[in-house]
Amino acid sequence: MTNLLEYKGFFGTIEYSKEDGVLFGHLLVDDACASYEGTTLEELLGDFHDCVDDYLEGRDGQEPGDSPRFTQNVALPSQLYKSASQCAASHSLSMNAFIEDAIAKAVAAG
């Protein structure tokens, strides 16, 4: 079972707020903060579709993945950071290139 919704090539989370009694989620895009909600799964799915459609309207025809790059801050334990920095330097890589390579390898491995 997956906790992701998919529509038109976009993915979004499915979460539940016990306090508010609603389902909600966030569109997983790199250049916007977009959310949706519903009290039933059908409402959540409808609002997710509307959210994606609204997002696409604002992109002026750009397809998913047309964004240049995604920026993500990553908090690492200091020893892991030190080891990674040393390994990156020994391969003449920047930390960004090292992390990108490591993520690409992990994704390819499944």
N, C-alpha and C positions, 0 to 999 in steps of 0.2 A: 504494500500500500504506500502511496506517495502522498505527501502533504503539500503538493504543488498543483496549481491550476495552469492550464496551457490554452492559449487562444491567439491565433494569428502570429505564431512564433514567439510570443511573450509568455513569461512564467510569473506566477504570483503565489504568495504563501497563503495558507489556511490556518488561522489561529482562532482561539476562543477566549472571550473575556467572561469568566464566571461572574465577576462583579457586575458587569453591564448586561449579561445575558445575550450577547451578540457574537456572531462570527465576524471576523475581519481579516484583512490581509494587506500586503504591500506588494506592489508591482516591482519585480526585480529588474530594474533598469539602472543604467549607470549615470544617467544625466537628469534624473527627476525624482521627486519624492511623491509617489502617488499611492493612495490607499482606497479601500473599498470595504463595504460591510453589508450584513444582512442578518435577519433573525432566523432565516432558514437557509439551507444549502442552495435552494433555487434562487433566493434573493441575492445571496452572496455571489453566485455564478453570474447572474444578470448584471450586478453592479461591477463585477470584474470585467465583463465584456464591455460595458459602458466606459470603464476606466481606460481600457486598452484603446478603444475607439477614440476617446477624447485625446489620449496621448498621441496617437497616430495623426490626428487632425493638426496638432501643434508641431509636428515634425516636418511639415512641408514635403511630403513624399519620400523622405528618407526611410529606408528599410531597416528592420532590426539589425543591429550589428554595424551600422554605418557610423556610429560614434567613434571618434578617433581612439581614445583609450579610457580605461576606467582607473580611477585612483582609489586605493583602499589603504587605510592605516592598519598596520598589524603590530600588535604588542607581543613581543617575544621575551622569554626569560633571558636574562643578561648573558648567561653562559652559552645558550643556543645562538644568540646574536653574535657573540664573539667568535664562536666556532664557524658560523656561517660566513662572517666577514672574512675570516682567514681563508676559508675554502674558496670564496669568491675571488679574493685577491690572488690566490695561488693559480687560478685559472684565467687571470686577467679579465675578470668580469666585474661590473658594477653590482651592487646589492640588488638593484632592480632587475638586471639581467639574470642574476643568479636565482632570485625568487621566481621570476617568470619561467625560467627553465625548469625549476623544481615543480612548480604547479603544473606545467605542461606535461611533464613526465608522470606525475600522479594521476592526472586526468586520463592520459593515454592508457595507463595501467588499469584504470577502472576503479 
